[in-house]
Structures are given as C-alpha cells and as structure tokens.
Amino acid sequence: MKEFNHVIADPEGVHARPATELVKLAKNYQSSISIIFDGRVGDCKRVFTIMALGIKCGNTVTFAFDGDDEDAAMEAFTDFVATKL
Amino acid sequence: MEKYVGKSVFRGIAIGRISIYEKNQQQVKRVRVTDTEAEKERYAKASEMALSDLSDLYEKAVKEVGEANAGIFGFHQTMIQDDDFIDSINSIIETQQVNAEYAIAMTADNFAQMFSAMNDDYMSGRVADVKDVGERLISILSGKKNASVSGDESVIVVAEDLAPSETVQMDKDMVISFVTTQGSVNSHTAILSRTMGIPSLIDTDFIITKELDGKLGIVDGNSGVFIVDPDDIIIEKYKTLLNEELEKKQLLLSLKGKETVTVDGKKIRLYANIGNSKDLAQVLANDAAGIGLFRSEFVYLEKDRFPTEEEQLAVYKAVLETMAGKPVIIRTLDIGADKQCDYFEMEHEENPAMGCRAIRICLSRPEIFKTQLRALYRASAYGNLAIMYPMITSVREINRIREMENEVKRELKSQGIEIGNPATGIMIETPAAVMISDELAKLVDFFSIGTNDLTQYTLAIDRQNSKLDTFYDSHHPAVLKMIKLVVDNAHEAGIWAGICGELAGDTSLTHEFIAMGVDELSVSPGLVLPVRKQILDSRACN
C-alpha cells in the first residue's frame, strides 16, 4: 500500500475532464487506486465515485495504491496530478 | 410584442425566426421480460453503438468547437463504460425482470439525482450529461433518430435545455442564438454558445408554447433580453446595432490569426493588458500574442489581508497555463496613489502620486515583496513568464531588486522547488528613468513605457483634475520625444522596448510609434485588432 497527498490546483476542482482522465489512467493498472477526501473514498476506476466527492480547488486529497503494480501506478499518478490537477 | 429576461451567456444581438427544439420525448415504458440475458445483450450492443457514435461526435466537436470543449464526449464515454453505471442497469434488468430502456432510464435518473443533490453549480450542470447519455442509449434501443435543427433559414433555437450532443448535432450555420428556460452558466449550451460566439440566454422567464414557433424574435445578449414579435421601431433599432456588430466582427475575422507585421516586414509584439484573470477569455478571443501587462495588484485589492504565496501562485500559474507558452508579463505590485488597500496601513500622504507607491513599497517593505517574488519564480516553471517592475527611477533600485531576486532564487533552489528562468524588465514611467534609460538598458531584458504616469510627471499635470484639461495634451511632443529616446537607448543595448500605457492603444499614433522603432504594444483586449490593422500598413523604417 502506497499513498501520497495532493492539493488540487485546477481552479475548477475535479470536474468532468480530469475525472475522465483519472479513470483512463487508473484503468492501466491492476492495483486498486483510491482517491480520499474528507473521510470519503472514491474509486479512481469509477468516474461517478470520484465526482461524488465534490473536490474543489485548494482541497487536499490522498491517492492510495494497493496491488502488484502500485509503484508504477503511483509514479504515473504523481506525474499526472502535478501538471493536470 | 413580448419581452422576457434571461441570463446572458454571450454578448451580441441576434434577429431571426424562432425554432422550438423539441426533444424526442422518450416514452419509456416498463415492460416485463422473461429472457433477462437477451435483454442485457441488447443493452450491451446499444452501449457499443453509443460509444462509437460518441467518438464520431468527439471528432466533429473537436473540429467545430475545439478539443477542450469536445472533452465532454470523452466524459460521456467514460460514463457509459463506468462499472457502477453498467452494474446498475444490469442489476435492474435482472432483479426486476424489465426491459433495458426502463433500466437505463432509472439508472440515469438515479445518477442525475446524485449530481443535483450536491448543491454545486458545476455538478448541477452535469445532470444534463447523465440524462444525455441515458437518452442516447434509449434512442438507439428504440431505433429513433434524435431531433435536429435543419432548414435553410437562420433560427433562434428555443428549448428548455439542450444536451451537449444535441447542440453538436445541430447545423451550426443555421443557428444564430440559443434561448433556454433552464440551464446554468456552466451548462454546455452556455459553453458552446461562447465558443461559437453567438448571443445566448439561459434561465429565461417564459413558458415555451407551440405558438412561439416561427415567430420573429430578437435576442439581446448585451442586456439579457428576449423579445418575441418585436414592433418595427424595435426591429430597426436592433438592426442598426446588429450592423455595427457585424462590422466589428468582420474586422475581427479579417485580422484574426494574422501575424502582426509591418509593411517592411518587422514583427511587432502585440499584447494585451489585463487587470484580472477574468479578462483572459477576452485576451484569447481578440487574438493577442501574449499579455504585456498583467496588473498583479488586483490579487491584493480583492483581498482584505495580504494574499499568501500559495494564493498568488495559483493565480499566476492559471494565467500562464491558459496562455500556453505565450509570453505573460506580470508587473509586480503597483499599489499606492489612486489604488489603495486598507490592510497595507499606509500613512496619509499629501501627494500620493509622488509618494510611497509601487516598487517603493516593495523595497521598503521587503517581506511583502519577497512573498510575491517567490510566487512569481515558482509560477515561472509553468509557462513563459516575464517579471516587470514599476516606477523605477534609479540604477540603485535595480541593484536592490537583483539582490532580492537572487535571495529568492537561492531559497527556492535549496528547498528543491522548481523554477523557470523568467526575463525581467522595467516600466519606464518617470522622466528620471527616461533620462538614464541608456544605463538602465544594460541591466534589464526589456522596457515597457507607461505613458499614463510618464505624461503626468512630464507635463506636471494631475490627470484627475478636470480643470486642467485644456493644458493637457496626450500627444505632447515632450512625451513622444521621450518615447523615441527610450526606444533608441533600448536598441543600443540590444533589448526591446514597448508601450503599455493608454497611448499604446491610440490608433492615431500607431504609425508614428512603429516608425520610431517601438517593438511591442500592449493594449486593452478590445483594441488588439484595431491596432493590428494599423500596424499591418505601417513601416518600421522611413
């Protein structure tokens, strides 16, 4: 199990487009990938669960990775959120 | 004649026949099925077709409205392929032994409900997306085609609300406006109408009746009014307005995308001034090649305390990213004189225009300056940033600024924070800076002449005092000679010089400025194209 925190910089928060891209990216990995905000957990492979969290710009979220390819997944997510979210 | 009020999502005037857009009301009936496996198979096939339709729509939308707006169809695909969405539909089919259409409608309603319950404007806008996806699947299953706008006359499309796929499937050349009775400013109708550049109203206060269809309508996107059956006087009034707008649009079209280059081949940097990140859309719409003056003080003026480094970084970064590699010149805090901020707790001054303002505040209160510099250097990693310092009068000030820049860079590097390599320039807006511009030019990367203050200091005339208007001459030869001197000194040292004051947008002077050798003009977004027009038939060398 690996995790990291990220502060959302996208002024619109986690809206439809980044949520779609998160799902696309997550589906490349076997590991379960969660997005945690305000005590609630979303599944990065399920778009509705991400959007239901209502994450806004400035919110701190945790990404958690669990599975055989968790290292690779975490690396890809770290890159993605640094520039896109 | 009837008049209704709505929320305008794009300015402009449209006059045309009203066309009511009626959705194919999908009468979804609940039908019992015995072979649930076959029903799931029907749904799976429809799902595949929907995905392929959506990728076609995506391609069409990319061409028509750009990749950013087309992205919504990627979201639709993701929803259709979403496990929760699929599981819900299959489970309803199986447990309730019902037809796929009904299961889809139920599921779409449930997910839409989730978005509308979030009490968030943006998420409420997504209700339409979920319903759109549901309706797409159902119409595939029922073998119906979606309704569409066709015909050979330009129409004002009136509807309750429009789903993104409905707007994309319309024949855009025929649509001159959208008027909806529902919808939010974040709805896709709103976004698309902005991208298409057609005046549109949402949330308009009337009830759609069949009688409206085919009547003459006027949409006034400037004041948010929808007029049905206008009388002749109103029609004439709006026709005149429309013609004026068309002329402006024509100018825009003929000049948009063109390089700003003089008759003798010198490329001019034609940038826009902005005082707020909300102006960014205007910068892009008017085709400026960059931002020549970003007045960073607004970041301070809209707060009741000092903005933090992170808050500033977020604003600068967003601007740099939106401009996507185009130059963005951010002027450091220029507060004082006519722009005051209570929390700075400035002492009262007899003569604020010549008092503690701009760089003088920054150098005498380094903690404020340092926060901004840190935010700027951090932001520089995200785009093509240049930093510009206002109200410079001496070499000593520049040396002091350099020390602080170096301190900030060292700190950030030692913290392992990535920074870019921004160019640094100064405003030339005091007669002192003009007179020593030969020395200053050796120390900086560019000059930008602030003509408003330069004129006031040179002529010793307070511009706020209307009694002095007869003495004031914005084209005073003293100011024009100073501009020439600054440009010459800049070129001597191998740097560029531009103008970002009001004079930059004065089209009666454009030819003269270009002939003087001015390399850059930064004007308010609305003036970019008129100035470009002047530059295109000017000469840099006499």
HADDOCK unambig.tbl for C-alpha pairs under 7 A between the chains (distance, minus, plus):
assign (segid A and resid 9 and name CA) (segid B and resid 314 and name CA) 6.66 0.50 0.50
assign (segid A and resid 16 and name CA) (segid B and resid 75 and name CA) 6.19 0.50 0.50
assign (segid A and resid 17 and name CA) (segid B and resid 71 and name CA) 6.35 0.50 0.50
assign (segid A and resid 17 and name CA) (segid B and resid 72 and name CA) 6.87 0.50 0.50
assign (segid A and resid 17 and name CA) (segid B and resid 75 and name CA) 6.42 0.50 0.50
assign (segid A and resid 20 and name CA) (segid B and resid 75 and name CA) 5.46 0.50 0.50
assign (segid A and resid 20 and name CA) (segid B and resid 78 and name CA) 6.25 0.50 0.50
assign (segid A and resid 46 and name CA) (segid B and resid 82 and name CA) 5.85 0.50 0.50
assign (segid A and resid 46 and name CA) (segid B and resid 83 and name CA) 6.45 0.50 0.50
assign (segid A and resid 46 and name CA) (segid B and resid 84 and name CA) 6.89 0.50 0.50
assign (segid A and resid 47 and name CA) (segid B and resid 79 and name CA) 6.81 0.50 0.50
assign (segid A and resid 47 and name CA) (segid B and resid 82 and name CA) 6.61 0.50 0.50
